[in-house]
Amino acid sequence: TWVKINRIQFVGACNPPTDAGRSPMSHRFLRHVPLLLIDFPAKQSLLQIYRTFNGGMMKLFPSLKGETDALTEAMVDVYMENQQKFTPDMEPQ
C-alpha cells in the first residue's frame, strides 16, 4: 500500500567533507538536493549577535549592565583564539 505525502521538506545540516571525521556526499545524492553553504560569521558579526544577546541577559542583572561590551568582547576573543588553535585539519589520533 502506498501513502501519498505532499508538501514535505527535509532539512539537514552537515560540515564540509574537509572537516575531521566527515565523508563527501555522493554526486548521485547531490543531484537530487539543493546545497547551501553558510560560512562562519566574521568577528564583527559575532560581536553584534552576542552583544544583542548579552544585552538582553544583562537586564536580569542590573548591577552588571555596564559590563555587556566587556563580556561580549571576551566571549568573542576566546572563540576566535580557539578557532585559530583548533583547526579543521586537526584529527584525533
Secondary structure, DSSP 8 states (H G I E B T S, - for coil): ------S---------TTSTT-----HHHHTTS---------HHHHHHHHHHHHHHHHTT-GGGGGGHHHHHHHHHHHHHHHHHHS-TT----
